[in-house]
Amino acid sequence: MRSVQAAGHGHPHPVHAHRGMRLAGRAPRLIAPETLTLFSERMDDERDYENTVRDFILLHDLTHSADDFDS
């Protein structure tokens, strides 16, 4: 059951009704496997970079705290 709109009539404009049906019936866009592979490799590279930076910062902080402790 449809509710009546506050300012206007209760049925939608025909153009708007058809647009919704058109979008709902469209198949999803396919992505080429090469694109997915490149994206996956970029994500792996990004994760490796983040791990390297995190490890560097951890070792840097440990080294500096050991130097402070030794002095």
mmJSON file of the N, C-alpha and C atoms, coordinates in Angstrom:
{"data_MODEL":{"atom_site":{
"group_PDB":["ATOM","ATOM","ATOM","ATOM","ATOM","ATOM","ATOM","ATOM","ATOM","ATOM","ATOM","ATOM","ATOM","ATOM","ATOM","ATOM","ATOM","ATOM","ATOM","ATOM","ATOM","ATOM","ATOM","ATOM","ATOM","ATOM","ATOM","ATOM","ATOM","ATOM","ATOM","ATOM","ATOM","ATOM","ATOM","ATOM","ATOM","ATOM","ATOM","ATOM","ATOM","ATOM","ATOM","ATOM","ATOM","ATOM","ATOM","ATOM","ATOM","ATOM","ATOM","ATOM","ATOM","ATOM","ATOM","ATOM","ATOM","ATOM","ATOM","ATOM","ATOM","ATOM","ATOM","ATOM","ATOM","ATOM","ATOM","ATOM","ATOM","ATOM","ATOM","ATOM","ATOM","ATOM","ATOM","ATOM","ATOM","ATOM","ATOM","ATOM","ATOM","ATOM","ATOM","ATOM","ATOM","ATOM","ATOM","ATOM","ATOM","ATOM","ATOM","ATOM","ATOM","ATOM","ATOM","ATOM","ATOM","ATOM","ATOM","ATOM","ATOM","ATOM","ATOM","ATOM","ATOM","ATOM","ATOM","ATOM","ATOM","ATOM","ATOM","ATOM","ATOM","ATOM","ATOM","ATOM","ATOM","ATOM","ATOM","ATOM","ATOM","ATOM","ATOM","ATOM","ATOM","ATOM","ATOM","ATOM","ATOM","ATOM","ATOM","ATOM","ATOM","ATOM","ATOM","ATOM","ATOM","ATOM","ATOM","ATOM","ATOM","ATOM","ATOM","ATOM","ATOM","ATOM","ATOM","ATOM","ATOM","ATOM","ATOM","ATOM","ATOM","ATOM","ATOM","ATOM","ATOM","ATOM","ATOM","ATOM","ATOM","ATOM","ATOM","ATOM","ATOM","ATOM","ATOM","ATOM","ATOM","ATOM","ATOM","ATOM","ATOM","ATOM","ATOM","ATOM","ATOM","ATOM","ATOM","ATOM","ATOM","ATOM","ATOM","ATOM","ATOM","ATOM","ATOM","ATOM","ATOM","ATOM","ATOM","ATOM","ATOM","ATOM","ATOM","ATOM","ATOM","ATOM","ATOM","ATOM","ATOM","ATOM","ATOM","ATOM","ATOM","ATOM","ATOM","ATOM","ATOM","ATOM","ATOM","ATOM","ATOM"],
"id":[1,2,3,4,5,6,7,8,9,10,11,12,13,14,15,16,17,18,19,20,21,22,23,24,25,26,27,28,29,30,31,32,33,34,35,36,37,38,39,40,41,42,43,44,45,46,47,48,49,50,51,52,53,54,55,56,57,58,59,60,61,62,63,64,65,66,67,68,69,70,71,72,73,74,75,76,77,78,79,80,81,82,83,84,85,86,87,88,89,90,91,92,93,94,95,96,97,98,99,100,101,102,103,104,105,106,107,108,109,110,111,112,113,114,115,116,117,118,119,120,121,122,123,124,125,126,127,128,129,130,131,132,133,134,135,136,137,138,139,140,141,142,143,144,145,146,147,148,149,150,151,152,153,154,155,156,157,158,159,160,161,162,163,164,165,166,167,168,169,170,171,172,173,174,175,176,177,178,179,180,181,182,183,184,185,186,187,188,189,190,191,192,193,194,195,196,197,198,199,200,201,202,203,204,205,206,207,208,209,210,211,212,213],
"type_symbol":["N","C","C","N","C","C","N","C","C","N","C","C","N","C","C","N","C","C","N","C","C","N","C","C","N","C","C","N","C","C","N","C","C","N","C","C","N","C","C","N","C","C","N","C","C","N","C","C","N","C","C","N","C","C","N","C","C","N","C","C","N","C","C","N","C","C","N","C","C","N","C","C","N","C","C","N","C","C","N","C","C","N","C","C","N","C","C","N","C","C","N","C","C","N","C","C","N","C","C","N","C","C","N","C","C","N","C","C","N","C","C","N","C","C","N","C","C","N","C","C","N","C","C","N","C","C","N","C","C","N","C","C","N","C","C","N","C","C","N","C","C","N","C","C","N","C","C","N","C","C","N","C","C","N","C","C","N","C","C","N","C","C","N","C","C","N","C","C","N","C","C","N","C","C","N","C","C","N","C","C","N","C","C","N","C","C","N","C","C","N","C","C","N","C","C","N","C","C","N","C","C","N","C","C","N","C","C","N","C","C","N","C","C"],
"label_atom_id":["N","CA","C","N","CA","C","N","CA","C","N","CA","C","N","CA","C","N","CA","C","N","CA","C","N","CA","C","N","CA","C","N","CA","C","N","CA","C","N","CA","C","N","CA","C","N","CA","C","N","CA","C","N","CA","C","N","CA","C","N","CA","C","N","CA","C","N","CA","C","N","CA","C","N","CA","C","N","CA","C","N","CA","C","N","CA","C","N","CA","C","N","CA","C","N","CA","C","N","CA","C","N","CA","C","N","CA","C","N","CA","C","N","CA","C","N","CA","C","N","CA","C","N","CA","C","N","CA","C","N","CA","C","N","CA","C","N","CA","C","N","CA","C","N","CA","C","N","CA","C","N","CA","C","N","CA","C","N","CA","C","N","CA","C","N","CA","C","N","CA","C","N","CA","C","N","CA","C","N","CA","C","N","CA","C","N","CA","C","N","CA","C","N","CA","C","N","CA","C","N","CA","C","N","CA","C","N","CA","C","N","CA","C","N","CA","C","N","CA","C","N","CA","C","N","CA","C","N","CA","C","N","CA","C","N","CA","C","N","CA","C","N","CA","C","N","CA","C"],
"label_alt_id":[null,null,null,null,null,null,null,null,null,null,null,null,null,null,null,null,null,null,null,null,null,null,null,null,null,null,null,null,null,null,null,null,null,null,null,null,null,null,null,null,null,null,null,null,null,null,null,null,null,null,null,null,null,null,null,null,null,null,null,null,null,null,null,null,null,null,null,null,null,null,null,null,null,null,null,null,null,null,null,null,null,null,null,null,null,null,null,null,null,null,null,null,null,null,null,null,null,null,null,null,null,null,null,null,null,null,null,null,null,null,null,null,null,null,null,null,null,null,null,null,null,null,null,null,null,null,null,null,null,null,null,null,null,null,null,null,null,null,null,null,null,null,null,null,null,null,null,null,null,null,null,null,null,null,null,null,null,null,null,null,null,null,null,null,null,null,null,null,null,null,null,null,null,null,null,null,null,null,null,null,null,null,null,null,null,null,null,null,null,null,null,null,null,null,null,null,null,null,null,null,null,null,null,null,null,null,null,null,null,null,null,null,null],
"label_comp_id":["MET","MET","MET","ARG","ARG","ARG","SER","SER","SER","VAL","VAL","VAL","GLN","GLN","GLN","ALA","ALA","ALA","ALA","ALA","ALA","GLY","GLY","GLY","HIS","HIS","HIS","GLY","GLY","GLY","HIS","HIS","HIS","PRO","PRO","PRO","HIS","HIS","HIS","PRO","PRO","PRO","VAL","VAL","VAL","HIS","HIS","HIS","ALA","ALA","ALA","HIS","HIS","HIS","ARG","ARG","ARG","GLY","GLY","GLY","MET","MET","MET","ARG","ARG","ARG","LEU","LEU","LEU","ALA","ALA","ALA","GLY","GLY","GLY","ARG","ARG","ARG","ALA","ALA","ALA","PRO","PRO","PRO","ARG","ARG","ARG","LEU","LEU","LEU","ILE","ILE","ILE","ALA","ALA","ALA","PRO","PRO","PRO","GLU","GLU","GLU","THR","THR","THR","LEU","LEU","LEU","THR","THR","THR","LEU","LEU","LEU","PHE","PHE","PHE","SER","SER","SER","GLU","GLU","GLU","ARG","ARG","ARG","MET","MET","MET","ASP","ASP","ASP","ASP","ASP","ASP","GLU","GLU","GLU","ARG","ARG","ARG","ASP","ASP","ASP","TYR","TYR","TYR","GLU","GLU","GLU","ASN","ASN","ASN","THR","THR","THR","VAL","VAL","VAL","ARG","ARG","ARG","ASP","ASP","ASP","PHE","PHE","PHE","ILE","ILE","ILE","LEU","LEU","LEU","LEU","LEU","LEU","HIS","HIS","HIS","ASP","ASP","ASP","LEU","LEU","LEU","THR","THR","THR","HIS","HIS","HIS","SER","SER","SER","ALA","ALA","ALA","ASP","ASP","ASP","ASP","ASP","ASP","PHE","PHE","PHE","ASP","ASP","ASP","SER","SER","SER"],
"label_asym_id":["A","A","A","A","A","A","A","A","A","A","A","A","A","A","A","A","A","A","A","A","A","A","A","A","A","A","A","A","A","A","A","A","A","A","A","A","A","A","A","A","A","A","A","A","A","A","A","A","A","A","A","A","A","A","A","A","A","A","A","A","A","A","A","A","A","A","A","A","A","A","A","A","A","A","A","A","A","A","A","A","A","A","A","A","A","A","A","A","A","A","A","A","A","A","A","A","A","A","A","A","A","A","A","A","A","A","A","A","A","A","A","A","A","A","A","A","A","A","A","A","A","A","A","A","A","A","A","A","A","A","A","A","A","A","A","A","A","A","A","A","A","A","A","A","A","A","A","A","A","A","A","A","A","A","A","A","A","A","A","A","A","A","A","A","A","A","A","A","A","A","A","A","A","A","A","A","A","A","A","A","A","A","A","A","A","A","A","A","A","A","A","A","A","A","A","A","A","A","A","A","A","A","A","A","A","A","A","A","A","A","A","A","A"],
"label_entity_id":["1","1","1","1","1","1","1","1","1","1","1","1","1","1","1","1","1","1","1","1","1","1","1","1","1","1","1","1","1","1","1","1","1","1","1","1","1","1","1","1","1","1","1","1","1","1","1","1","1","1","1","1","1","1","1","1","1","1","1","1","1","1","1","1","1","1","1","1","1","1","1","1","1","1","1","1","1","1","1","1","1","1","1","1","1","1","1","1","1","1","1","1","1","1","1","1","1","1","1","1","1","1","1","1","1","1","1","1","1","1","1","1","1","1","1","1","1","1","1","1","1","1","1","1","1","1","1","1","1","1","1","1","1","1","1","1","1","1","1","1","1","1","1","1","1","1","1","1","1","1","1","1","1","1","1","1","1","1","1","1","1","1","1","1","1","1","1","1","1","1","1","1","1","1","1","1","1","1","1","1","1","1","1","1","1","1","1","1","1","1","1","1","1","1","1","1","1","1","1","1","1","1","1","1","1","1","1","1","1","1","1","1","1"],
"label_seq_id":[1,1,1,2,2,2,3,3,3,4,4,4,5,5,5,6,6,6,7,7,7,8,8,8,9,9,9,10,10,10,11,11,11,12,12,12,13,13,13,14,14,14,15,15,15,16,16,16,17,17,17,18,18,18,19,19,19,20,20,20,21,21,21,22,22,22,23,23,23,24,24,24,25,25,25,26,26,26,27,27,27,28,28,28,29,29,29,30,30,30,31,31,31,32,32,32,33,33,33,34,34,34,35,35,35,36,36,36,37,37,37,38,38,38,39,39,39,40,40,40,41,41,41,42,42,42,43,43,43,44,44,44,45,45,45,46,46,46,47,47,47,48,48,48,49,49,49,50,50,50,51,51,51,52,52,52,53,53,53,54,54,54,55,55,55,56,56,56,57,57,57,58,58,58,59,59,59,60,60,60,61,61,61,62,62,62,63,63,63,64,64,64,65,65,65,66,66,66,67,67,67,68,68,68,69,69,69,70,70,70,71,71,71],
"pdbx_PDB_ins_code":[null,null,null,null,null,null,null,null,null,null,null,null,null,null,null,null,null,null,null,null,null,null,null,null,null,null,null,null,null,null,null,null,null,null,null,null,null,null,null,null,null,null,null,null,null,null,null,null,null,null,null,null,null,null,null,null,null,null,null,null,null,null,null,null,null,null,null,null,null,null,null,null,null,null,null,null,null,null,null,null,null,null,null,null,null,null,null,null,null,null,null,null,null,null,null,null,null,null,null,null,null,null,null,null,null,null,null,null,null,null,null,null,null,null,null,null,null,null,null,null,null,null,null,null,null,null,null,null,null,null,null,null,null,null,null,null,null,null,null,null,null,null,null,null,null,null,null,null,null,null,null,null,null,null,null,null,null,null,null,null,null,null,null,null,null,null,null,null,null,null,null,null,null,null,null,null,null,null,null,null,null,null,null,null,null,null,null,null,null,null,null,null,null,null,null,null,null,null,null,null,null,null,null,null,null,null,null,null,null,null,null,null,null],
"Cartn_x":[0.837,0.0,0.886,0.525,1.292,0.734,1.613,1.147,1.01,0.097,-0.126,0.913,1.488,2.47,1.776,2.492,1.904,1.534,2.368,2.104,2.026,0.885,0.744,-0.147,-0.085,-0.931,-0.194,-0.906,-0.36,0.447,0.416,1.182,2.382,3.508,4.726,4.646,5.506,5.604,6.061,5.499,5.867,7.362,8.027,9.463,10.231,9.889,10.58,10.312,9.095,8.749,9.561,9.718,10.453,11.945,12.489,13.923,14.31,13.511,13.799,13.773,12.837,12.754,13.937,14.35,15.49,16.765,17.018,18.225,18.188,17.017,16.911,17.168,16.814,16.959,18.32,19.188,20.489,21.46,22.218,23.221,24.415,25.103,26.281,27.385,28.171,29.265,30.362,30.845,31.902,33.264,34.157,35.506,36.471,37.399,38.366,39.249,39.566,40.414,41.774,42.316,43.622,43.535,42.424,42.23,42.171,41.466,41.395,42.76,43.548,44.886,45.776,45.731,46.534,46.119,44.815,44.335,44.802,44.719,45.139,46.635,47.43,48.876,49.174,48.446,48.656,48.301,47.246,46.858,47.928,48.485,49.56,50.782,51.132,52.277,52.035,50.824,50.488,50.591,50.123,50.189,51.649,52.476,53.897,54.574,54.244,54.816,54.416,53.135,52.679,53.386,53.57,54.267,55.726,56.372,57.767,57.912,57.034,57.085,56.813,55.816,55.495,56.685,57.324,58.485,59.647,59.869,60.94,60.698,59.476,59.159,59.332,58.903,59.046,60.524,61.352,62.781,63.446,63.035,63.572,63.277,62.026,61.646,62.371,62.515,63.23,64.703,65.312,66.729,66.933,66.069,66.208,65.927,64.965,64.715,65.86,66.502,67.669,68.836,69.029,70.105,69.885,68.661,68.349,68.604,68.292,68.471,69.952,70.763,72.19,72.96,72.472,73.252,73.136],
"Cartn_y":[-1.176,0.0,1.246,2.203,3.437,4.524,5.308,6.451,7.655,8.505,9.701,10.743,11.389,12.435,13.666,14.429,15.603,16.673,16.911,17.961,17.336,16.826,16.271,15.052,14.311,13.143,11.889,10.793,9.587,8.702,8.897,8.027,8.779,8.071,8.744,9.086,9.963,10.331,9.116,8.873,7.677,7.571,8.69,8.648,8.109,8.538,8.087,6.619,6.169,4.768,3.854,4.227,3.378,3.367,4.486,4.549,3.541,3.443,2.494,1.064,0.739,-0.625,-0.912,0.091,-0.098,-0.401,0.349,0.145,-1.182,-1.589,-2.838,-4.041,-3.947,-5.08,-5.177,-4.193,-4.181,-5.143,-5.885,-6.804,-5.999,-6.497,-5.776,-5.748,-4.684,-4.535,-5.541,-6.215,-7.206,-6.518,-7.04,-6.503,-7.525,-7.058,-7.953,-8.612,-9.9,-10.589,-9.928,-9.35,-8.688,-7.498,-6.793,-5.641,-6.091,-7.188,-7.698,-8.151,-8.767,-9.225,-8.03,-6.992,-5.8,-5.145,-5.066,-4.482,-5.297,-6.615,-7.5,-7.332,-7.257,-7.07,-5.725,-4.684,-3.362,-3.39,-4.095,-4.205,-4.97,-6.024,-6.764,-5.884,-5.103,-4.193,-3.157,-2.633,-1.643,-2.258,-3.48,-4.162,-4.419,-4.836,-5.048,-3.747,-2.644,-1.343,-0.942,-1.105,-0.752,-1.591,-2.875,-3.744,-3.33,-2.954,-2.527,-1.25,-0.293,0.967,0.703,-0.12,-0.434,-1.096,-2.047,-2.729,-1.76,-0.852,0.131,1.025,1.498,2.377,1.627,0.39,-0.415,-0.593,-0.97,-1.14,0.186,1.26,2.587,2.947,2.748,3.074,2.178,0.916,0.004,0.39,0.755,1.146,2.404,3.397,4.642,4.453,3.613,3.391,2.616,1.698,0.962,1.924,2.867,3.85,4.743,5.127,5.955,5.166,3.906,3.064,2.832,2.655,2.386,3.625,4.826,6.016,6.418],
"Cartn_z":[0.0,0.0,0.0,-0.802,-0.93,-0.04,0.54,1.32,0.398,0.725,-0.079,0.31,-0.694,-0.433,0.115,0.953,1.594,0.578,-0.403,-1.385,-2.767,-3.138,-4.473,-4.471,-5.521,-5.647,-5.187,-5.022,-4.421,-5.336,-6.621,-7.517,-8.084,-8.243,-8.71,-10.194,-10.608,-12.01,-12.814,-13.999,-14.78,-15.085,-15.311,-15.618,-14.42,-13.229,-12.027,-11.741,-12.008,-11.761,-12.678,-13.934,-14.877,-14.588,-14.11,-13.836,-12.751,-11.714,-10.645,-11.135,-11.997,-12.525,-13.439,-14.203,-15.099,-14.317,-13.239,-12.45,-11.712,-11.254,-10.51,-11.405,-12.69,-13.588,-14.254,-14.045,-14.723,-14.033,-14.817,-14.269,-13.762,-12.726,-12.231,-13.282,-13.236,-14.2,-13.881,-14.894,-14.7,-14.658,-13.83,-13.695,-14.281,-15.083,-15.717,-14.659,-14.827,-13.848,-13.666,-14.738,-14.62,-13.669,-13.717,-12.84,-11.389,-11.132,-9.767,-9.276,-10.149,-9.776,-9.438,-10.283,-10.019,-8.708,-8.457,-7.218,-6.021,-6.131,-5.04,-4.763,-5.828,-5.65,-5.0,-5.387,-4.777,-3.304,-2.947,-1.539,-0.754,-1.353,-0.689,-0.487,-1.514,-1.402,-0.309,-0.242,0.783,2.176,2.337,3.634,4.014,3.05,3.329,3.75,3.075,3.413,4.832,5.162,6.509,7.562,7.295,8.251,8.409,7.308,7.368,8.195,7.953,8.709,10.184,10.484,11.878,12.568,11.885,12.467,12.678,11.712,11.845,13.063,13.211,14.347,15.662,15.704,16.922,17.283,16.289,16.551,16.919,16.274,16.58,18.036,18.448,19.826,20.829,20.515,21.41,21.531,20.427,20.433,21.26,21.055,21.8,23.284,23.631,25.053,25.681,24.925,25.447,25.622,24.692,24.818,26.042,26.284,27.453,28.734,28.729,29.905,30.206,29.13,29.284,29.746,29.462,29.808,31.246],
"occupancy":[1.0,1.0,1.0,1.0,1.0,1.0,1.0,1.0,1.0,1.0,1.0,1.0,1.0,1.0,1.0,1.0,1.0,1.0,1.0,1.0,1.0,1.0,1.0,1.0,1.0,1.0,1.0,1.0,1.0,1.0,1.0,1.0,1.0,1.0,1.0,1.0,1.0,1.0,1.0,1.0,1.0,1.0,1.0,1.0,1.0,1.0,1.0,1.0,1.0,1.0,1.0,1.0,1.0,1.0,1.0,1.0,1.0,1.0,1.0,1.0,1.0,1.0,1.0,1.0,1.0,1.0,1.0,1.0,1.0,1.0,1.0,1.0,1.0,1.0,1.0,1.0,1.0,1.0,1.0,1.0,1.0,1.0,1.0,1.0,1.0,1.0,1.0,1.0,1.0,1.0,1.0,1.0,1.0,1.0,1.0,1.0,1.0,1.0,1.0,1.0,1.0,1.0,1.0,1.0,1.0,1.0,1.0,1.0,1.0,1.0,1.0,1.0,1.0,1.0,1.0,1.0,1.0,1.0,1.0,1.0,1.0,1.0,1.0,1.0,1.0,1.0,1.0,1.0,1.0,1.0,1.0,1.0,1.0,1.0,1.0,1.0,1.0,1.0,1.0,1.0,1.0,1.0,1.0,1.0,1.0,1.0,1.0,1.0,1.0,1.0,1.0,1.0,1.0,1.0,1.0,1.0,1.0,1.0,1.0,1.0,1.0,1.0,1.0,1.0,1.0,1.0,1.0,1.0,1.0,1.0,1.0,1.0,1.0,1.0,1.0,1.0,1.0,1.0,1.0,1.0,1.0,1.0,1.0,1.0,1.0,1.0,1.0,1.0,1.0,1.0,1.0,1.0,1.0,1.0,1.0,1.0,1.0,1.0,1.0,1.0,1.0,1.0,1.0,1.0,1.0,1.0,1.0,1.0,1.0,1.0,1.0,1.0,1.0],
"B_iso_or_equiv":[0.0,0.0,0.0,0.0,0.0,0.0,0.0,0.0,0.0,0.0,0.0,0.0,0.0,0.0,0.0,0.0,0.0,0.0,0.0,0.0,0.0,0.0,0.0,0.0,0.0,0.0,0.0,0.0,0.0,0.0,0.0,0.0,0.0,0.0,0.0,0.0,0.0,0.0,0.0,0.0,0.0,0.0,0.0,0.0,0.0,0.0,0.0,0.0,0.0,0.0,0.0,0.0,0.0,0.0,0.0,0.0,0.0,0.0,0.0,0.0,0.0,0.0,0.0,0.0,0.0,0.0,0.0,0.0,0.0,0.0,0.0,0.0,0.0,0.0,0.0,0.0,0.0,0.0,0.0,0.0,0.0,0.0,0.0,0.0,0.0,0.0,0.0,0.0,0.0,0.0,0.0,0.0,0.0,0.0,0.0,0.0,0.0,0.0,0.0,0.0,0.0,0.0,0.0,0.0,0.0,0.0,0.0,0.0,0.0,0.0,0.0,0.0,0.0,0.0,0.0,0.0,0.0,0.0,0.0,0.0,0.0,0.0,0.0,0.0,0.0,0.0,0.0,0.0,0.0,0.0,0.0,0.0,0.0,0.0,0.0,0.0,0.0,0.0,0.0,0.0,0.0,0.0,0.0,0.0,0.0,0.0,0.0,0.0,0.0,0.0,0.0,0.0,0.0,0.0,0.0,0.0,0.0,0.0,0.0,0.0,0.0,0.0,0.0,0.0,0.0,0.0,0.0,0.0,0.0,0.0,0.0,0.0,0.0,0.0,0.0,0.0,0.0,0.0,0.0,0.0,0.0,0.0,0.0,0.0,0.0,0.0,0.0,0.0,0.0,0.0,0.0,0.0,0.0,0.0,0.0,0.0,0.0,0.0,0.0,0.0,0.0,0.0,0.0,0.0,0.0,0.0,0.0,0.0,0.0,0.0,0.0,0.0,0.0],
"pdbx_formal_charge":[null,null,null,null,null,null,null,null,null,null,null,null,null,null,null,null,null,null,null,null,null,null,null,null,null,null,null,null,null,null,null,null,null,null,null,null,null,null,null,null,null,null,null,null,null,null,null,null,null,null,null,null,null,null,null,null,null,null,null,null,null,null,null,null,null,null,null,null,null,null,null,null,null,null,null,null,null,null,null,null,null,null,null,null,null,null,null,null,null,null,null,null,null,null,null,null,null,null,null,null,null,null,null,null,null,null,null,null,null,null,null,null,null,null,null,null,null,null,null,null,null,null,null,null,null,null,null,null,null,null,null,null,null,null,null,null,null,null,null,null,null,null,null,null,null,null,null,null,null,null,null,null,null,null,null,null,null,null,null,null,null,null,null,null,null,null,null,null,null,null,null,null,null,null,null,null,null,null,null,null,null,null,null,null,null,null,null,null,null,null,null,null,null,null,null,null,null,null,null,null,null,null,null,null,null,null,null,null,null,null,null,null,null],
"auth_seq_id":[1,1,1,2,2,2,3,3,3,4,4,4,5,5,5,6,6,6,7,7,7,8,8,8,9,9,9,10,10,10,11,11,11,12,12,12,13,13,13,14,14,14,15,15,15,16,16,16,17,17,17,18,18,18,19,19,19,20,20,20,21,21,21,22,22,22,23,23,23,24,24,24,25,25,25,26,26,26,27,27,27,28,28,28,29,29,29,30,30,30,31,31,31,32,32,32,33,33,33,34,34,34,35,35,35,36,36,36,37,37,37,38,38,38,39,39,39,40,40,40,41,41,41,42,42,42,43,43,43,44,44,44,45,45,45,46,46,46,47,47,47,48,48,48,49,49,49,50,50,50,51,51,51,52,52,52,53,53,53,54,54,54,55,55,55,56,56,56,57,57,57,58,58,58,59,59,59,60,60,60,61,61,61,62,62,62,63,63,63,64,64,64,65,65,65,66,66,66,67,67,67,68,68,68,69,69,69,70,70,70,71,71,71],
"auth_comp_id":["MET","MET","MET","ARG","ARG","ARG","SER","SER","SER","VAL","VAL","VAL","GLN","GLN","GLN","ALA","ALA","ALA","ALA","ALA","ALA","GLY","GLY","GLY","HIS","HIS","HIS","GLY","GLY","GLY","HIS","HIS","HIS","PRO","PRO","PRO","HIS","HIS","HIS","PRO","PRO","PRO","VAL","VAL","VAL","HIS","HIS","HIS","ALA","ALA","ALA","HIS","HIS","HIS","ARG","ARG","ARG","GLY","GLY","GLY","MET","MET","MET","ARG","ARG","ARG","LEU","LEU","LEU","ALA","ALA","ALA","GLY","GLY","GLY","ARG","ARG","ARG","ALA","ALA","ALA","PRO","PRO","PRO","ARG","ARG","ARG","LEU","LEU","LEU","ILE","ILE","ILE","ALA","ALA","ALA","PRO","PRO","PRO","GLU","GLU","GLU","THR","THR","THR","LEU","LEU","LEU","THR","THR","THR","LEU","LEU","LEU","PHE","PHE","PHE","SER","SER","SER","GLU","GLU","GLU","ARG","ARG","ARG","MET","MET","MET","ASP","ASP","ASP","ASP","ASP","ASP","GLU","GLU","GLU","ARG","ARG","ARG","ASP","ASP","ASP","TYR","TYR","TYR","GLU","GLU","GLU","ASN","ASN","ASN","THR","THR","THR","VAL","VAL","VAL","ARG","ARG","ARG","ASP","ASP","ASP","PHE","PHE","PHE","ILE","ILE","ILE","LEU","LEU","LEU","LEU","LEU","LEU","HIS","HIS","HIS","ASP","ASP","ASP","LEU","LEU","LEU","THR","THR","THR","HIS","HIS","HIS","SER","SER","SER","ALA","ALA","ALA","ASP","ASP","ASP","ASP","ASP","ASP","PHE","PHE","PHE","ASP","ASP","ASP","SER","SER","SER"],
"auth_asym_id":["A","A","A","A","A","A","A","A","A","A","A","A","A","A","A","A","A","A","A","A","A","A","A","A","A","A","A","A","A","A","A","A","A","A","A","A","A","A","A","A","A","A","A","A","A","A","A","A","A","A","A","A","A","A","A","A","A","A","A","A","A","A","A","A","A","A","A","A","A","A","A","A","A","A","A","A","A","A","A","A","A","A","A","A","A","A","A","A","A","A","A","A","A","A","A","A","A","A","A","A","A","A","A","A","A","A","A","A","A","A","A","A","A","A","A","A","A","A","A","A","A","A","A","A","A","A","A","A","A","A","A","A","A","A","A","A","A","A","A","A","A","A","A","A","A","A","A","A","A","A","A","A","A","A","A","A","A","A","A","A","A","A","A","A","A","A","A","A","A","A","A","A","A","A","A","A","A","A","A","A","A","A","A","A","A","A","A","A","A","A","A","A","A","A","A","A","A","A","A","A","A","A","A","A","A","A","A","A","A","A","A","A","A"],
"auth_atom_id":["N","CA","C","N","CA","C","N","CA","C","N","CA","C","N","CA","C","N","CA","C","N","CA","C","N","CA","C","N","CA","C","N","CA","C","N","CA","C","N","CA","C","N","CA","C","N","CA","C","N","CA","C","N","CA","C","N","CA","C","N","CA","C","N","CA","C","N","CA","C","N","CA","C","N","CA","C","N","CA","C","N","CA","C","N","CA","C","N","CA","C","N","CA","C","N","CA","C","N","CA","C","N","CA","C","N","CA","C","N","CA","C","N","CA","C","N","CA","C","N","CA","C","N","CA","C","N","CA","C","N","CA","C","N","CA","C","N","CA","C","N","CA","C","N","CA","C","N","CA","C","N","CA","C","N","CA","C","N","CA","C","N","CA","C","N","CA","C","N","CA","C","N","CA","C","N","CA","C","N","CA","C","N","CA","C","N","CA","C","N","CA","C","N","CA","C","N","CA","C","N","CA","C","N","CA","C","N","CA","C","N","CA","C","N","CA","C","N","CA","C","N","CA","C","N","CA","C","N","CA","C","N","CA","C","N","CA","C","N","CA","C","N","CA","C","N","CA","C"],
"pdbx_PDB_model_num":[1,1,1,1,1,1,1,1,1,1,1,1,1,1,1,1,1,1,1,1,1,1,1,1,1,1,1,1,1,1,1,1,1,1,1,1,1,1,1,1,1,1,1,1,1,1,1,1,1,1,1,1,1,1,1,1,1,1,1,1,1,1,1,1,1,1,1,1,1,1,1,1,1,1,1,1,1,1,1,1,1,1,1,1,1,1,1,1,1,1,1,1,1,1,1,1,1,1,1,1,1,1,1,1,1,1,1,1,1,1,1,1,1,1,1,1,1,1,1,1,1,1,1,1,1,1,1,1,1,1,1,1,1,1,1,1,1,1,1,1,1,1,1,1,1,1,1,1,1,1,1,1,1,1,1,1,1,1,1,1,1,1,1,1,1,1,1,1,1,1,1,1,1,1,1,1,1,1,1,1,1,1,1,1,1,1,1,1,1,1,1,1,1,1,1,1,1,1,1,1,1,1,1,1,1,1,1,1,1,1,1,1,1]
}}}
